Amino acid sequence: MLVNDLPPCRLAACLPRVVTRRCRKRRWMSTTAAKKPRTALFFPGQGVQRVGMATPWLEAFPRTVKPILEEIDSTLNIPLTRIIAEGPNAKLTATENAQPAIMATSIMILRVLEQEFGFKTGERVDITLGHSLGEFAALVAGGYLKFHDALKLVRKRAEVMARCSKEAREREGGEFGMVALVCESEAHMRALITGIYEFLGLSSLGSKSDSADDIPAVQQVLIANINSKNQIVLSGSIERINTLLTNLRQFGGHDPRSVRLKSDSPFHSPLMKPAEEWMKKLLDQPTETGQDIITWPGIMPCVSNVSARPFKSKDQLKDLLARQCVETVRWWNSVRYLDQEEKVRRWIGIGPGKVGRNLVGKEVGMKGEVKGGGVWAITSPKEVEEVMKALDDTEQADED
């Protein structure tokens, strides 16, 4: 989950008419295999969904989009595309619908780039990553998961997560969810993270009644996301999160701005342990054709949310993808790794919403301005031509 995801403007009246298919492909056919800036493709997580988010793509590129929408419904055996198109918003926002809807829409956009614009993902992209749920889209783009299998995995994972949250509320009472904390600087955030770990560690070493072993999992708190150099997200019991914040303010000298996110599910917390167990089972089951669900190797490296480094083996991928349900999403660490160690200079965000682009831009270029590259987002058809041109313009800009 991300904070500050402002609703996008309505696109119905302002969508440009599509240029001819011949013109769309022309730029991409002219590119060469010469040295280019390293390029990352990234995908968003839950919270960016909106009713009608696939409609502009269907109107602009029916030949490519319609079969994908049909595949989504036939794979899941539910009318998910109707929920995406018509809502209501409360139904689309439900975890079991939102997660597959976002993942599917992200891959749909990527397929439009490939089939309508001749974009060759394996040749034009060096590495891929996704924020939380977005990791599944990244694995599809990277050649590790087939779209068909990813849809089923995401839907089942989301159903288990939704059930975990419902059962926790019924069993324990109280509220559960996520709270974003925004600090003034990177130094403040680092000190805050240390303070949180110390508080949670001291709690587990305290009296028997306050021991982590005796506290129900739903009451435990975890840092769910480290999103940027000044933003983290806490997940778990809202009451316990408030206790933690009181302690940090009274005894730790921290006073971060806190924002309750629109989620009644504490993702990436101990509450989601059943989802982790389900993922382990599903990832070990063969596909309908008897093959392993994970293809190894993929066509490019994919960065894990848990390790903030590329997956190293098929077994590690399965382990970390399952653990991602309960462990911290180290998004900031992932972006820093790609920026500082892998020297990625071009960042292409694909999927609904621009929160991911803003978080990446905050780290590598506040206004998307990167020497020899840039940070872009493709969230609607009207943005495709601009981003494609920007990629062409920076194709030979590798400063190394």
C-alpha positions, 0 to 999 in steps of 0.5 A, spaced: 500 500 500 502 507 498 500 513 501 498 520 497 495 516 491 491 522 488 485 520 484 487 521 476 483 525 472 478 523 468 480 521 461 474 520 457 473 526 453 481 528 453 483 521 450 487 522 443 485 518 437 490 513 436 495 514 431 496 509 425 499 502 427 504 503 422 506 510 425 506 507 432 511 501 430 516 505 426 520 508 432 521 501 435 523 498 429 529 503 428 532 501 434 539 498 434 543 493 439 548 499 441 550 500 448 544 504 451 543 506 459 540 500 463 533 500 464 528 498 469 521 496 468 517 497 475 509 495 477 505 498 482 501 495 488 495 495 491 491 501 492 492 504 485 485 501 482 480 505 480 473 503 476 474 504 469 482 503 468 482 498 463 476 502 458 481 507 455 486 501 453 480 497 450 477 503 446 484 505 443 487 498 442 481 493 442 485 488 437 490 487 443 486 488 449 479 485 448 482 478 448 486 479 454 480 481 458 477 475 455 482 471 458 482 474 465 475 472 466 476 465 463 482 464 467 478 466 474 471 464 472 469 470 475 466 477 471 472 481 474 473 485 467 466 487 468 467 489 476 473 493 473 469 497 468 463 498 472 465 497 479 462 499 484 468 502 487 467 498 494 467 491 490 473 493 486 477 495 492 475 488 495 482 485 496 480 479 492 478 483 486 483 489 487 489 485 487 488 481 480 485 487 477 491 491 478 496 486 476 492 484 470 491 491 468 499 492 468 500 486 464 495 488 459 498 495 458 505 492 457 502 487 452 499 493 448 506 496 448 509 489 445 504 488 440 501 495 438 508 499 438 513 493 437 516 494 444 521 488 445 521 487 453 527 482 453 531 487 448 529 494 451 529 492 459 535 490 463 531 488 470 524 488 472 521 489 479 514 491 482 511 494 489 508 488 493 503 485 489 506 488 483 512 483 484 507 478 480 507 483 474 514 483 474 515 476 474 510 475 468 514 481 465 521 477 466 519 471 464 518 467 470 511 466 471 506 465 465 500 470 465 495 465 466 498 462 472 500 469 475 492 471 475 490 464 479 496 465 484 494 473 485 487 471 486 488 465 491 493 469 495 488 475 495 482 471 497 486 468 503 489 475 505 482 477 505 479 471 509 485 473 514 483 480 516 476 478 516 477 472 521 482 477 525 476 482 526 471 477 528 476 473 533 480 479 536 475 485 535 478 492 534 481 495 528 487 492 523 490 496 518 496 500 515 499 507 517 504 511 513 509 515 517 512 521 513 519 524 516 523 530 515 529 527 512 532 520 511 536 521 517 530 522 521 527 516 517 533 511 519 533 513 526 525 512 526 526 505 524 531 503 529 527 506 534 521 502 532 525 495 532 528 497 539 521 498 541 518 491 538 524 488 541 524 491 548 516 489 548 518 481 546 523 481 552 519 484 557 514 481 562 511 475 560 504 478 559 507 483 554 512 477 551 511 477 543 510 469 544 504 471 548 501 476 544 496 474 538 499 474 531 494 479 529 496 484 535 503 484 533 506 490 528 511 490 523 514 495 518 510 493 512 513 498 507 520 502 506 517 506 501 522 512 500 528 515 504 522 519 508 516 514 508 515 507 511 508 504 513 506 500 519 501 494 519 498 490 524 493 492 530 491 499 530 491 500 537 498 497 538 501 501 532 498 507 536 501 505 542 508 504 538 507 511 536 506 514 543 512 511 545 516 513 540 514 520 541 514 520 548 521 517 549 524 516 542 524 524 540 520 522 534 514 525 531 513 523 524 506 525 520 502 519 520 497 517 515 492 512 516 491 508 509 485 506 506 486 499 508 482 494 513 487 489 512 494 489 515 498 486 509 506 484 510 504 483 517 504 476 522 497 476 520 498 474 513 502 467 515 496 463 512 497 467 505 505 465 506 503 458 507 498 457 501 503 461 497 508 455 498 503 450 497 501 453 490 508 454 488 510 447 489 504 444 485 505 443 477 501 447 472 495 444 468 501 441 463 505 438 469 510 443 468 513 447 474 509 454 475 516 458 475 520 458 469 528 459 471 532 462 468 527 468 466 529 473 460 532 478 465 533 479 472 527 480 477 528 484 484 525 481 490 521 485 495 524 481 501 532 481 499 532 488 495 536 484 490 535 479 484 532 472 485 538 467 485 535 461 484 528 458 482 528 455 490 529 462 492 524 465 488 519 461 491 521 462 498 521 469 498 515 470 494 511 466 499 515 470 505 513 477 501 506 476 504 509 477 511 515 481 511 517 488 509 517 490 502 524 494 501 522 498 496 527 504 497 532 499 498 531 496 491 531 502 488 537 504 491 540 498 489 538 499 482 540 506 482 547 506 485 550 499 484 546 497 477 547 504 475 540 504 472 538 510 468 531 509 465 525 507 469 519 505 466 513 505 470 507 501 467 500 500 470 494 504 474 496 510 478 503 514 478 505 513 486 511 508 484 513 513 479 513 518 484 517 514 489 522 512 484 523 519 482 524 522 489 530 517 490 533 518 483 530 524 480 525 529 483 522 531 477 524 525 473 530 528 470 536 523 470 542 524 467 542 520 461 535 517 462 529 519 466 523 516 470 516 515 466 510 512 467 505 509 462 498 509 466 493 511 460 494 511 452 495 518 451 502 517 455 505 512 450 507 516 445 511 521 449 514 515 453 516 512 447 519 518 444 523 519 451 526 512 450 528 513 443 531 520 445 536 517 450 537 510 447 545 512 446 545 516 452 549 511 456 554 516 460 559 510 462 
